[in-house]
Amino acid sequence: MSDREDQSLGFETLAVRAGQHRTAESEHSEPIFPTSSYVFESAAAAAARFSGEQPGNIYSRFTNPTVRCFEERLAALEGGERCVATASGMSAIYATCAGLLQAGDHIVSSRSIFGSTTLLFTNYLHKFGVETRFVAQHDLDAWAQAIRPETRLLFLETPSNPLTEVADISALADLAHANNCLLVVDNCFCTPALQQPLALGADIVIHSATKYLDGQGRCVGGAVVGSEAVVGESVYGFLRTCGPTMSAFNAWVFLKGLETLSIRMQAHCASAQVLAEWLQQQSAVSRVYYPGLASHPQHQLAASQQSGFGGIVSFEVKGGKQAAWRVIDATRICSITANLGDTKTTITHPATTTHGRLTAGQRAEAGLTDGLIRVAVGLENIDDLCADLAGGLAN
C-alpha cells in the first residue's frame, strides 16, 4: 500500500496498512530486514544506485526496507511528504539542526522544552556558531521580538514537558513564515493521533518514537517529518553521511506500535483526565497541570488544535522536593522512571531527573519547582492509580 495513494483513508487504517510493500514471499506482517548491505546485479548497477540514477537499497545506514516502511507510515499519519527515521528523539532534533543550519544562524526556542534539548542548543550547537534565544512558549510577542535577520528556526514542544503548556501552532507558523523561518514542532506528547502540526502550518514535526509511537517502552528511536525538499534532502542528507540510524528491529517494533496508536491514545487521555480532576481535590496538591482542565491557561487553545488532551499530568505538592519524593516513593504501581508513553504508568521528579542538568536559574525560568511531579498515565485501572498516589499524598 502506498501512503501517497491512500491519504483519503482514515487514520486507523493508515496506522495499520500504510507503507507496507509485500515481498515475493507474500507475508502478511511486515518483515524485518536485518542486513547491513545489499547485493547488486552488476558493477554498473551498483554505480547507478550509489549515484542516485537508479532507486533502491544501498546500505542500511540510510536505506533499509523495514525502516522505510516505518517512515512511510508515520509520514502518512502526520500528513507529510517525507519522514527520516533516526536512532533517538534527540538525534532527530540534532539531525534537523545539523542538516538545516550553519555557523551564524539563530534559533528561537520555547524555554518550555525537554532538558536535553535545552542543553543541545546551549552547550553543543553554540560551539558550532549557532545561537539560541529562549522565550515564553505562550507569549507570541516575545517570539516576534526574539527573531533576528539570521533566525532560521522556531522550535517548540506542544504540549510541553513537563508543564503541558500549549502553543498556538498556526500563529507561530504565520510568524515563522513572515520572517522566512521554519517552524519545528516536537509532537511527542500528542502524536499524530491527537495533533497534526503540519496541517496547522508547521514545517517539520519531530518525534521521540521511544515514547507513545512504541507505547510499551521497548526501543529507542526518533523521526523527522516534513516536505521532500526540506526533510527529504537536508535532513536525509545528514543522516546518510553522519549515520544516526534507526535499526531495522526497532523500526519493526515501532510499526507494531503504530497499529494501536489511536486506541491507546484515547485510553491514555481518558484516564489522565480522571486523574487530573482527582488530583485537584487533594489537599496536599497546590496545582495541577493538564490541558484537559478548565483551569489550564491554554485549555481552549488545546481543545481547538488537539483532538485529545494527552496522557501527561503534572502537579505540584506542598513541601517542595522532600514532599514530592515521599509521594513518589510511596507508590507501588507507578514505575519510578523518567520515560513516558508506556502502557505502564510512570512517575518522576523533573527537577532532579529529566531537567536535572539544567541550572537552578534555567529551571526557575521554565517554571519547574522542586515540588513538581510528572505522571505519564498508562493503561492500568484508573481507580488503582488514584489509590496508589493517595498514600503518599496523605502523609
TIVEXVO-777108 format. One record per residue (C-alpha): residue number from 1; z, x, y; residue in one letter. Coordinates in steps of 0.2 Angstrom, whole numbers. Layout:
NUM/Z/X/Y/A $
...
//
This chain:
1/0/0/0/M $
2/-5/7/17/S $
3/8/4/31/D $
4/-5/3/44/R $
5/-14/-11/35/E $
6/1/-21/32/D $
7/10/-22/49/Q $
8/9/-41/48/S $
9/21/-41/33/L $
10/39/-45/35/G $
11/52/-31/37/F $
12/60/-33/20/E $
13/43/-32/12/T $
14/38/-16/21/L $
15/55/-9/16/A $
16/51/-11/-2/V $
17/32/-8/-3/R $
18/26/2/12/A $
19/20/20/9/G $
20/18/19/-10/Q $
21/2/26/-17/H $
22/2/25/-35/R $
23/-5/39/-46/T $
24/-16/39/-61/A $
25/0/35/-71/E $
26/1/18/-63/S $
27/20/20/-61/E $
28/30/5/-53/H $
29/44/15/-45/S $
30/39/29/-33/E $
31/38/46/-42/P $
32/47/62/-37/I $
33/36/77/-35/F $
34/47/92/-37/P $
35/34/105/-34/T $
36/33/119/-21/S $
37/14/121/-21/S $
38/-2/113/-27/Y $
39/-17/119/-36/V $
40/-35/119/-28/F $
41/-51/117/-37/E $
42/-58/132/-29/S $
43/-56/146/-16/A $
44/-67/136/-4/A $
45/-56/120/-7/A $
46/-41/130/-3/A $
47/-48/136/13/A $
48/-53/119/18/A $
49/-36/112/15/R $
50/-27/126/25/F $
51/-40/124/39/S $
52/-37/106/40/G $
53/-55/102/36/E $
54/-50/93/20/Q $
55/-34/82/19/P $
56/-22/84/5/G $
57/-7/93/-1/N $
58/-5/112/3/I $
59/13/117/2/Y $
60/29/107/0/S $
61/37/114/16/R $
62/26/102/25/F $
63/16/91/13/T $
64/24/83/-2/N $
65/19/65/-9/P $
66/37/59/-11/T $
67/42/64/7/V $
68/26/57/14/R $
69/30/40/6/C $
70/47/40/14/F $
71/38/45/31/E $
72/25/31/30/E $
73/38/18/25/R $
74/50/22/39/L $
75/36/23/52/A $
76/31/6/46/A $
77/49/-1/48/L $
78/50/7/66/E $
79/33/1/71/G $
80/27/20/74/G $
81/11/28/70/E $
82/19/44/63/R $
83/35/50/55/C $
84/41/68/52/V $
85/55/69/39/A $
86/67/84/41/T $
87/82/92/32/A $
88/95/83/43/S $
89/98/72/58/G $
90/102/87/68/M $
91/86/96/63/S $
92/77/81/68/A $
93/84/82/85/I $
94/81/101/86/Y $
95/63/99/79/A $
96/59/86/93/T $
97/66/98/107/C $
98/58/114/100/A $
99/41/105/97/G $
100/40/97/114/L $
101/50/109/126/L $
102/48/126/133/Q $
103/59/138/144/A $
104/61/130/161/G $
105/61/112/155/D $
106/75/100/158/H $
107/84/86/148/I $
108/94/71/155/V $
109/105/65/141/S $
110/119/52/140/S $
111/136/60/138/R $
112/140/47/125/S $
113/132/56/111/I $
114/137/65/94/F $
115/147/81/97/G $
116/135/92/88/S $
117/120/85/99/T $
118/130/90/115/T $
119/133/107/108/L $
120/115/109/103/L $
121/110/105/121/F $
122/123/116/129/T $
123/125/131/118/N $
124/108/133/110/Y $
125/94/125/120/L $
126/102/133/135/H $
127/100/150/128/K $
128/81/147/127/F $
129/80/141/145/G $
130/81/123/143/V $
131/94/115/154/E $
132/103/98/151/T $
133/111/86/163/R $
134/123/73/156/F $
135/126/56/164/V $
136/135/40/160/A $
137/125/30/147/Q $
138/126/13/156/H $
139/123/20/174/D $
140/104/18/177/L $
141/106/25/195/D $
142/114/41/188/A $
143/99/43/176/W $
144/87/42/190/A $
145/97/54/201/Q $
146/98/67/187/A $
147/79/68/184/I $
148/71/83/192/R $
149/52/88/193/P $
150/55/99/177/E $
151/63/85/167/T $
152/53/81/151/R $
153/65/71/140/L $
154/78/57/142/L $
155/89/57/127/F $
156/102/44/121/L $
157/111/35/106/E $
158/112/17/107/T $
159/125/11/102/P $
160/134/27/105/S $
161/145/37/94/N $
162/160/33/93/P $
163/162/21/108/L $
164/147/9/104/T $
165/141/10/122/E $
166/124/1/123/V $
167/110/7/134/A $
168/96/-3/142/D $
169/81/4/132/I $
170/67/-5/142/S $
171/74/0/159/A $
172/76/18/153/L $
173/59/18/146/A $
174/52/12/163/D $
175/62/26/172/L $
176/56/39/160/A $
177/38/34/161/H $
178/38/33/180/A $
179/43/51/180/N $
180/31/57/167/N $
181/46/59/154/C $
182/48/54/136/L $
183/62/43/131/L $
184/70/48/115/V $
185/82/36/106/V $
186/94/40/92/D $
187/93/24/82/N $
188/106/30/69/C $
189/119/16/71/F $
190/107/1/71/C $
191/92/7/60/T $
192/76/-2/62/P $
193/84/-17/53/A $
194/93/-21/69/L $
195/84/-12/83/Q $
196/67/-6/86/Q $
197/67/6/101/P $
198/48/9/101/L $
199/45/-9/104/A $
200/56/-8/119/L $
201/46/6/126/G $
202/54/22/119/A $
203/43/36/114/D $
204/52/44/100/I $
205/65/37/88/V $
206/77/49/79/I $
207/87/46/63/H $
208/100/54/53/S $
209/94/47/36/A $
210/111/53/29/T $
211/119/38/36/K $
212/113/20/34/Y $
213/95/24/28/L $
214/103/31/12/D $
215/118/19/13/G $
216/128/27/-1/Q $
217/132/44/6/G $
218/122/54/-7/R $
219/110/65/3/C $
220/107/74/19/V $
221/91/71/29/G $
222/83/66/46/G $
223/67/59/53/A $
224/57/58/69/V $
225/46/43/73/V $
226/33/40/86/G $
227/15/42/91/S $
228/2/53/81/E $
229/-1/63/97/A $
230/17/67/100/V $
231/26/67/84/V $
232/11/70/73/G $
233/6/85/82/E $
234/20/93/92/S $
235/35/89/80/V $
236/25/91/64/Y $
237/18/107/70/G $
238/36/114/72/F $
239/41/108/55/L $
240/25/116/47/R $
241/29/133/54/T $
242/48/133/55/C $
243/52/123/40/G $
244/67/111/42/P $
245/60/102/27/T $
246/67/87/18/M $
247/67/89/-1/S $
248/57/78/-12/A $
249/73/72/-21/F $
250/81/67/-5/N $
251/66/58/1/A $
252/66/48/-16/W $
253/84/43/-13/V $
254/81/38/5/F $
255/66/27/-2/L $
256/78/18/-13/K $
257/90/16/1/G $
258/77/8/12/L $
259/73/-5/-1/E $
260/91/-13/3/T $
261/92/-8/21/L $
262/90/-26/28/S $
263/103/-34/17/I $
264/116/-20/18/R $
265/115/-20/37/M $
266/118/-39/38/Q $
267/133/-37/27/A $
268/140/-22/37/H $
269/138/-32/53/C $
270/147/-47/46/A $
271/162/-38/41/S $
272/163/-27/56/A $
273/163/-42/67/Q $
274/178/-49/57/V $
275/187/-33/58/L $
276/184/-31/77/A $
277/191/-48/80/E $
278/206/-45/69/W $
279/210/-28/77/L $
280/210/-37/94/Q $
281/225/-47/88/Q $
282/236/-32/83/Q $
283/249/-27/95/S $
284/248/-8/91/A $
285/229/-8/97/V $
286/226/-6/115/S $
287/207/-8/115/R $
288/193/-12/103/V $
289/175/-6/105/Y $
290/162/-16/96/Y $
291/146/-23/104/P $
292/149/-40/95/G $
293/164/-44/105/L $
294/163/-54/121/A $
295/174/-41/129/S $
296/162/-27/126/H $
297/154/-22/143/P $
298/137/-22/136/Q $
299/139/-37/124/H $
300/124/-47/132/Q $
301/113/-32/133/L $
302/116/-28/114/A $
303/113/-46/110/A $
304/96/-45/119/S $
305/89/-30/111/Q $
306/98/-29/94/Q $
307/97/-42/80/S $
308/114/-37/74/G $
309/129/-28/82/F $
310/131/-14/68/G $
311/144/-8/57/G $
312/154/4/68/I $
313/171/-2/75/V $
314/181/10/86/S $
315/199/6/93/F $
316/212/14/102/E $
317/230/14/96/V $
318/246/16/107/K $
319/254/33/105/G $
320/240/45/105/G $
321/235/57/91/K $
322/251/56/81/Q $
323/250/37/80/A $
324/231/37/76/A $
325/234/50/62/W $
326/248/39/55/R $
327/236/24/54/V $
328/223/34/46/I $
329/235/42/33/D $
330/242/25/28/A $
331/225/19/22/T $
332/222/18/3/R $
333/205/10/3/I $
334/196/18/18/C $
335/189/35/15/S $
336/195/48/27/I $
337/179/57/31/T $
338/168/59/46/A $
339/152/52/38/N $
340/146/34/41/L $
341/134/22/35/G $
342/141/21/17/D $
343/145/6/6/T $
344/162/13/6/K $
345/172/11/22/T $
346/176/27/31/T $
347/189/31/44/I $
348/190/46/56/T $
349/199/53/71/H $
350/184/58/83/P $
351/194/69/94/A $
352/198/81/80/T $
353/183/79/69/T $
354/166/73/75/T $
355/169/78/93/H $
356/182/91/89/G $
357/172/106/95/R $
358/170/99/112/L $
359/181/105/126/T $
360/195/93/132/A $
361/185/91/148/G $
362/170/85/138/Q $
363/179/73/128/R $
364/188/66/143/A $
365/171/64/152/E $
366/164/55/136/A $
367/180/43/136/G $
368/186/50/119/L $
369/205/48/119/T $
370/217/55/107/D $
371/222/38/101/G $
372/204/33/96/L $
373/200/29/78/I $
374/182/26/72/R $
375/179/15/57/V $
376/162/13/48/A $
377/164/-3/39/V $
378/157/-3/22/G $
379/154/-17/9/L $
380/171/-20/2/E $
381/181/-36/4/N $
382/185/-38/22/I $
383/202/-45/19/D $
384/206/-30/9/D $
385/200/-19/23/L $
386/211/-28/36/C $
387/226/-26/24/A $
388/223/-8/22/D $
389/223/-5/41/L $
390/238/-17/43/A $
391/251/-5/35/G $
392/248/9/47/G $
393/247/-2/62/L $
394/263/-10/58/A $
395/273/7/58/N $
//
